[in-house]
Amino acid sequence: MSDIQAPAEQMTPIALRELLTDPALARSWDLDPSRSTVSLRNRSMWGLARVTGVFRQVTGTATVSPTGDVTGELAVAAASIDTKNTRRDTHLRSSDFFDSDNYPDITFTCESILPSGQGVTVSGILRVRDRTRPLTFEAAAVCGDGAVWLDATVHVNQADFGLTWNVMGMVSMHNTITIHAVFTSR
């Protein structure tokens, strides 16, 4: 456990700026997979059916420098997708979508986290299969009980990553990714 013992609450930009430069936070952090989730939502059947899924295997690390710079990586095992439909999950793992045999992980490499608005702006690179794209999104930052966590909803166009399989235009290209990432110090 860390010596960061602030009450568990969403951080204001000013409090976050102060926290990021607190020497007690400057260290390496590991994602706690038992407390973290990455899920996705999409629409199928011409928007009539909502498809939801969760990635059952997620890992990650982060580093906070003494000057408050934050970097890290979050990875989900592409084959761990679980939509509660075995046939659909097998198709999502296939070369039509994630191609998990050749590209086992979907990764987000964080290049910076900066205070903004009511939380933080997270910037980095998202890699799906063999394609990378810059990605910036807003997140809520919470600190307490020796952990730091980020909650975010990210919108991604799957066509940007070559995931264009779409018989008769049934599948929306727009996905919503929900992230709850809990980090504990080493």
C-alpha positions as CSV (number, residue, x, y, z in Angstrom):
1,M,0.0,0.0,0.0
2,S,1.0,3.5,-0.7
3,D,1.3,6.3,1.8
4,I,-1.3,8.2,-0.3
5,Q,-4.3,8.1,2.0
6,A,-6.5,10.8,0.7
7,P,-10.2,10.1,0.9
8,A,-11.7,8.3,-2.1
9,E,-13.2,11.1,-4.1
10,Q,-12.9,12.6,-7.6
11,M,-10.0,15.0,-7.8
12,T,-10.4,18.7,-8.8
13,P,-7.8,20.0,-11.3
14,I,-6.0,22.0,-8.6
15,A,-5.9,19.1,-6.2
16,L,-4.8,16.8,-9.0
17,R,-2.0,19.1,-10.0
18,E,-0.8,19.2,-6.4
19,L,-1.1,15.5,-6.1
20,L,0.9,14.8,-9.2
21,T,3.8,16.7,-7.9
22,D,3.6,15.1,-4.4
23,P,6.8,13.0,-3.9
24,A,4.7,10.3,-2.3
25,L,3.0,9.6,-5.7
26,A,6.2,9.5,-7.8
27,R,6.8,5.8,-8.4
28,S,5.7,2.9,-10.5
29,W,2.1,1.7,-10.3
30,D,0.5,-1.6,-11.4
31,L,-3.0,-2.1,-12.7
32,D,-5.0,-4.2,-10.3
33,P,-6.8,-6.6,-12.8
34,S,-9.2,-7.8,-10.1
35,R,-10.6,-4.3,-9.6
36,S,-10.3,-3.0,-13.2
37,T,-12.6,-3.5,-16.2
38,V,-12.5,-2.7,-19.9
39,S,-15.8,-3.2,-21.7
40,L,-17.3,-2.3,-25.1
41,R,-20.7,-1.5,-26.6
42,N,-21.8,-1.5,-30.2
43,R,-25.0,-1.6,-32.2
44,S,-25.8,-4.4,-34.6
45,M,-28.8,-5.4,-36.7
46,W,-28.9,-1.8,-38.2
47,G,-28.9,-0.3,-34.7
48,L,-31.7,-2.3,-33.3
49,A,-29.6,-4.7,-31.1
50,R,-27.1,-3.5,-28.5
51,V,-24.0,-5.7,-28.2
52,T,-22.0,-5.5,-25.0
53,G,-18.8,-7.3,-24.0
54,V,-16.1,-7.2,-21.5
55,F,-12.4,-8.1,-21.8
56,R,-11.7,-10.6,-19.1
57,Q,-7.9,-10.1,-19.1
58,V,-6.5,-6.6,-18.6
59,T,-3.0,-5.6,-17.5
60,G,-1.1,-2.3,-17.1
61,T,1.5,-0.2,-15.5
62,A,2.0,3.5,-15.0
63,T,4.8,5.7,-13.8
64,V,4.5,9.1,-12.1
65,S,7.8,11.1,-12.3
66,P,8.9,13.4,-9.5
67,T,7.8,16.3,-11.8
68,G,4.3,14.9,-12.1
69,D,4.6,13.5,-15.7
70,V,2.5,10.3,-16.1
71,T,3.2,7.5,-18.6
72,G,2.0,4.0,-18.9
73,E,0.4,1.2,-20.8
74,L,-2.9,-0.6,-20.6
75,A,-3.3,-3.9,-22.5
76,V,-6.3,-6.2,-23.0
77,A,-6.1,-9.7,-24.3
78,A,-8.1,-9.6,-27.5
79,A,-9.1,-13.3,-27.1
80,S,-10.6,-12.5,-23.7
81,I,-13.6,-10.7,-25.2
82,D,-16.8,-12.1,-23.6
83,T,-20.2,-11.0,-25.0
84,K,-22.0,-14.0,-23.5
85,N,-22.4,-15.4,-27.0
86,T,-19.8,-18.1,-27.9
87,R,-20.4,-17.8,-31.6
88,R,-20.1,-14.0,-31.7
89,D,-17.0,-14.2,-29.4
90,T,-15.3,-16.6,-31.8
91,H,-16.1,-14.3,-34.7
92,L,-14.7,-11.3,-32.8
93,R,-11.5,-13.2,-32.2
94,S,-11.2,-14.1,-35.9
95,S,-9.3,-12.3,-38.6
96,D,-12.6,-10.4,-39.5
97,F,-12.1,-8.4,-36.3
98,F,-9.4,-8.7,-33.6
99,D,-7.4,-11.5,-35.2
100,S,-6.3,-12.5,-31.7
101,D,-4.1,-15.3,-33.0
102,N,-1.8,-12.8,-34.8
103,Y,-2.4,-9.8,-32.5
104,P,-3.0,-11.0,-29.0
105,D,-3.2,-7.6,-27.3
106,I,-5.0,-4.4,-27.8
107,T,-2.9,-1.7,-26.2
108,F,-3.1,1.9,-25.1
109,T,0.2,3.6,-24.5
110,C,-0.3,6.7,-22.3
111,E,2.0,9.6,-23.1
112,S,0.5,12.1,-20.7
113,I,-2.2,12.8,-18.2
114,L,-2.9,16.4,-17.5
115,P,-5.5,18.1,-15.2
116,S,-8.4,19.6,-17.1
117,G,-12.0,20.5,-16.6
118,Q,-13.5,18.2,-13.9
119,G,-10.8,15.5,-14.3
120,V,-7.9,14.8,-16.5
121,T,-7.1,14.7,-20.2
122,V,-5.4,11.4,-21.2
123,S,-3.3,11.3,-24.4
124,G,-1.6,8.4,-26.1
125,I,-1.6,5.8,-28.8
126,L,-4.2,3.1,-29.3
127,R,-3.0,0.0,-31.2
128,V,-5.5,-2.5,-32.5
129,R,-4.1,-5.3,-34.7
130,D,-1.3,-3.7,-36.8
131,R,-2.7,-0.1,-36.8
132,T,-2.0,2.7,-34.4
133,R,-3.9,5.9,-33.9
134,P,-3.5,8.8,-31.5
135,L,-6.2,8.9,-28.9
136,T,-7.1,11.7,-26.4
137,F,-10.0,11.4,-24.0
138,E,-11.3,12.9,-20.7
139,A,-11.3,10.8,-17.5
140,A,-12.3,11.2,-13.9
141,A,-9.4,10.7,-11.6
142,V,-9.9,9.3,-8.1
143,C,-7.4,8.8,-5.3
144,G,-7.8,7.0,-2.0
145,D,-7.1,4.0,0.1
146,G,-3.6,3.6,-1.4
147,A,-4.9,3.4,-5.0
148,V,-5.4,5.8,-7.9
149,W,-8.1,5.0,-10.5
150,L,-9.3,6.5,-13.8
151,D,-12.8,6.2,-15.2
152,A,-13.4,7.0,-18.8
153,T,-15.8,6.5,-21.7
154,V,-14.0,6.5,-25.1
155,H,-15.5,6.5,-28.5
156,V,-13.6,4.6,-31.3
157,N,-14.4,4.1,-34.9
158,Q,-13.4,0.5,-35.6
159,A,-12.8,1.2,-39.3
160,D,-9.8,3.4,-38.3
161,F,-8.2,0.1,-37.3
162,G,-9.1,-1.9,-40.3
163,L,-12.1,-3.7,-38.6
164,T,-14.5,-3.2,-41.5
165,W,-16.3,-6.5,-41.8
166,N,-19.9,-5.6,-42.1
167,V,-22.3,-7.8,-43.9
168,M,-25.2,-5.7,-45.4
169,G,-24.2,-2.7,-43.2
170,M,-25.6,-4.4,-40.1
171,V,-22.8,-3.4,-37.7
172,S,-22.1,0.2,-36.5
173,M,-18.5,1.2,-37.0
174,H,-18.8,3.3,-33.8
175,N,-17.8,1.6,-30.5
176,T,-18.0,2.9,-26.9
177,I,-15.2,1.6,-24.7
178,T,-15.7,2.0,-20.9
179,I,-12.6,1.9,-18.7
180,H,-12.3,1.5,-15.0
181,A,-8.5,1.3,-14.3
182,V,-7.4,0.9,-10.7
183,F,-3.6,1.3,-10.0
184,T,-1.8,0.4,-6.8
185,S,1.8,1.2,-6.1
186,R,4.6,-1.3,-6.2
